């Protein structure tokens, strides 16, 4: 059952259209960066836990993409028997999601921080 689920996840991740993968990457990395930023800003362990839990939970629940996580999930599915090749993994997921992750970090985190605080 676990290997069938892993294979299904891998197939689903490489089946998304390029623009959808980029958009999911933008939103996914925005939430990941928000979690890191919130944890860094918090002074207490409880605050750090809450700052990480809420954005990461939203990231998972909404099905967003992160290239580093996909570098584990897709090969895991491939090892479980998913009919996915390495070029499919790279060109249908890793590259568009990495583009989206980079845009998400640059636009939603760095630019907003710069305009808000001027530094």
C-alpha positions, -999 to 999 in steps of 0.1 A, spaced: 0 0 0 28 24 8 47 17 -24 15 21 -44 10 55 -28 46 66 -34 43 56 -71 10 75 -74 26 106 -59 56 104 -83 33 100 -113 11 129 -102 40 152 -96 55 147 -131 21 149 -148 13 185 -139 16 211 -167 47 233 -167 28 265 -156 10 247 -128 43 233 -115 58 268 -115 28 283 -98 28 256 -71 65 262 -67 60 299 -61 33 294 -35 51 265 -19 84 283 -14 66 314 -2 51 293 26 84 276 34 102 309 36 74 323 57 79 294 81 117 300 83 112 338 87 86 333 114 108 308 133 138 332 131 118 361 143 103 342 173 120 344 207 104 313 223 103 277 214 65 277 214 65 306 190 90 289 167 69 257 167 37 277 158 56 298 132 67 266 114 36 244 119 10 267 104 28 275 70 41 240 66 6 225 73 -9 248 47 19 239 22 11 202 26 -27 205 27 -28 227 -4 -5 204 -23 21 229 -32 56 219 -45 91 223 -33 120 211 -54 140 197 -25 111 177 -12 104 164 -47 140 152 -50 131 127 -23 95 119 -32 98 113 -69 128 89 -68 110 71 -39 81 66 -62 104 55 -90 120 29 -67 85 18 -58 77 11 -95 63 43 -108 67 45 -146 87 78 -144 121 84 -160 148 107 -148 143 131 -177 106 133 -169 114 140 -133 138 168 -142 119 185 -171 83 180 -158 89 187 -122 123 197 -108 131 224 -132 97 242 -133 93 238 -95 128 252 -89 120 282 -111 88 287 -91 106 283 -58 132 309 -68 105 333 -79 85 327 -47 115 335 -26 126 365 -46 92 382 -51 71 372 -21 99 373 6 128 394 -5 110 421 -24 82 425 2 108 426 30 128 452 11 98 474 5 85 470 40 118 477 58 141 492 32 169 469 40 
